[in-house]
Amino acid sequence: MAKVLYIDDDESPTLLKAMARLLKPEGAEVDLASDLASGLALARQKDYDLFILDGLEGKCWDFGREFPASCERTLIFSSNIRVIATAQRLGVFYVEKPEYEQVVDFYRLRFGKK
């Protein structure tokens, strides 16, 4: 079972929980954080297999500075063209919103089906 941390600064708890509902049937153990500070605190406490960062208004790179070796374990989920361009330049995986199914496909490729 892969351990996933999903960080999304959206104010809707429903949207935050949507990713957990998508990945749990795939066998993922999903922790949720509603802001970067909470996500960083969780990441310091637990060894995660995958970090999914929802753009975070471009602050997702602060996460990378704290966890520089996490690039191969990070997926950026964003519709911000500057965030996507930076992800491409740095070689970080990304999925354009609102393609939730692509996140599930990425998870299956990395960790297999349940």
Contacts in CASP RR format, 6 or more apart in sequence:
PFRMAT RR
TARGET T0000
AUTHOR 0000-0000-0000
METHOD contacts of the structure
MODEL  1
MAKVLYIDDDESPTLLKAMARLLKPEGAEVDLASDLASGLALARQKDYDL
FILDGLEGKCWDFGREFPASCERTLIFSSNIRVIATAQRLGVFYVEKPEY
EQVVDFYRLRFGKK
1 27 0 8 1.000
1 28 0 8 1.000
1 29 0 8 1.000
2 27 0 8 1.000
2 28 0 8 1.000
2 29 0 8 1.000
2 49 0 8 1.000
2 50 0 8 1.000
2 107 0 8 1.000
2 110 0 8 1.000
2 111 0 8 1.000
3 28 0 8 1.000
3 29 0 8 1.000
3 31 0 8 1.000
3 46 0 8 1.000
3 47 0 8 1.000
3 48 0 8 1.000
3 49 0 8 1.000
3 50 0 8 1.000
4 23 0 8 1.000
4 28 0 8 1.000
4 29 0 8 1.000
4 30 0 8 1.000
4 31 0 8 1.000
4 48 0 8 1.000
4 49 0 8 1.000
4 50 0 8 1.000
4 51 0 8 1.000
4 52 0 8 1.000
4 107 0 8 1.000
5 30 0 8 1.000
5 31 0 8 1.000
5 32 0 8 1.000
5 33 0 8 1.000
5 39 0 8 1.000
5 42 0 8 1.000
5 43 0 8 1.000
5 46 0 8 1.000
5 48 0 8 1.000
5 50 0 8 1.000
5 51 0 8 1.000
5 52 0 8 1.000
6 16 0 8 1.000
6 19 0 8 1.000
6 20 0 8 1.000
6 23 0 8 1.000
6 30 0 8 1.000
6 31 0 8 1.000
6 32 0 8 1.000
6 33 0 8 1.000
6 52 0 8 1.000
6 54 0 8 1.000
7 32 0 8 1.000
7 33 0 8 1.000
7 34 0 8 1.000
7 35 0 8 1.000
7 36 0 8 1.000
7 38 0 8 1.000
7 39 0 8 1.000
7 51 0 8 1.000
7 52 0 8 1.000
7 53 0 8 1.000
7 54 0 8 1.000
7 56 0 8 1.000
7 63 0 8 1.000
8 15 0 8 1.000
8 16 0 8 1.000
8 19 0 8 1.000
8 32 0 8 1.000
8 33 0 8 1.000
8 34 0 8 1.000
8 54 0 8 1.000
8 56 0 8 1.000
8 77 0 8 1.000
9 34 0 8 1.000
9 35 0 8 1.000
9 36 0 8 1.000
9 54 0 8 1.000
9 55 0 8 1.000
9 56 0 8 1.000
9 57 0 8 1.000
9 59 0 8 1.000
10 16 0 8 1.000
10 34 0 8 1.000
10 54 0 8 1.000
11 34 0 8 1.000
13 34 0 8 1.000
16 32 0 8 1.000
16 34 0 8 1.000
17 32 0 8 1.000
18 100 0 8 1.000
19 30 0 8 1.000
19 32 0 8 1.000
19 52 0 8 1.000
19 100 0 8 1.000
19 103 0 8 1.000
20 30 0 8 1.000
20 32 0 8 1.000
22 100 0 8 1.000
22 103 0 8 1.000
22 104 0 8 1.000
23 30 0 8 1.000
23 103 0 8 1.000
23 104 0 8 1.000
23 107 0 8 1.000
24 30 0 8 1.000
25 114 0 8 1.000
26 104 0 8 1.000
26 107 0 8 1.000
26 108 0 8 1.000
26 111 0 8 1.000
26 112 0 8 1.000
26 113 0 8 1.000
26 114 0 8 1.000
27 111 0 8 1.000
27 114 0 8 1.000
28 50 0 8 1.000
28 107 0 8 1.000
28 111 0 8 1.000
31 42 0 8 1.000
31 46 0 8 1.000
31 48 0 8 1.000
33 39 0 8 1.000
33 41 0 8 1.000
33 42 0 8 1.000
36 56 0 8 1.000
36 59 0 8 1.000
36 60 0 8 1.000
36 62 0 8 1.000
36 63 0 8 1.000
39 63 0 8 1.000
40 63 0 8 1.000
40 66 0 8 1.000
43 51 0 8 1.000
43 63 0 8 1.000
43 66 0 8 1.000
43 67 0 8 1.000
48 73 0 8 1.000
49 73 0 8 1.000
49 110 0 8 1.000
49 111 0 8 1.000
50 73 0 8 1.000
50 74 0 8 1.000
50 75 0 8 1.000
50 107 0 8 1.000
50 110 0 8 1.000
50 111 0 8 1.000
51 63 0 8 1.000
51 67 0 8 1.000
51 70 0 8 1.000
51 73 0 8 1.000
51 74 0 8 1.000
51 75 0 8 1.000
52 74 0 8 1.000
52 75 0 8 1.000
52 77 0 8 1.000
52 103 0 8 1.000
53 60 0 8 1.000
53 63 0 8 1.000
53 74 0 8 1.000
53 75 0 8 1.000
53 76 0 8 1.000
53 77 0 8 1.000
54 77 0 8 1.000
54 78 0 8 1.000
54 97 0 8 1.000
55 76 0 8 1.000
55 77 0 8 1.000
55 78 0 8 1.000
55 80 0 8 1.000
55 83 0 8 1.000
56 62 0 8 1.000
56 63 0 8 1.000
57 80 0 8 1.000
58 78 0 8 1.000
58 80 0 8 1.000
58 82 0 8 1.000
58 83 0 8 1.000
60 76 0 8 1.000
60 78 0 8 1.000
60 83 0 8 1.000
61 86 0 8 1.000
63 70 0 8 1.000
63 74 0 8 1.000
64 70 0 8 1.000
64 71 0 8 1.000
64 74 0 8 1.000
71 90 0 8 1.000
71 91 0 8 1.000
71 92 0 8 1.000
74 92 0 8 1.000
74 93 0 8 1.000
75 92 0 8 1.000
75 93 0 8 1.000
75 94 0 8 1.000
75 95 0 8 1.000
75 103 0 8 1.000
75 106 0 8 1.000
76 83 0 8 1.000
76 84 0 8 1.000
76 87 0 8 1.000
76 92 0 8 1.000
76 93 0 8 1.000
76 94 0 8 1.000
76 95 0 8 1.000
77 94 0 8 1.000
77 95 0 8 1.000
77 97 0 8 1.000
77 103 0 8 1.000
78 84 0 8 1.000
78 87 0 8 1.000
78 94 0 8 1.000
78 96 0 8 1.000
78 97 0 8 1.000
79 96 0 8 1.000
79 97 0 8 1.000
79 98 0 8 1.000
83 94 0 8 1.000
84 94 0 8 1.000
84 96 0 8 1.000
86 92 0 8 1.000
87 93 0 8 1.000
87 94 0 8 1.000
88 94 0 8 1.000
93 106 0 8 1.000
95 102 0 8 1.000
95 103 0 8 1.000
95 106 0 8 1.000
96 102 0 8 1.000
END
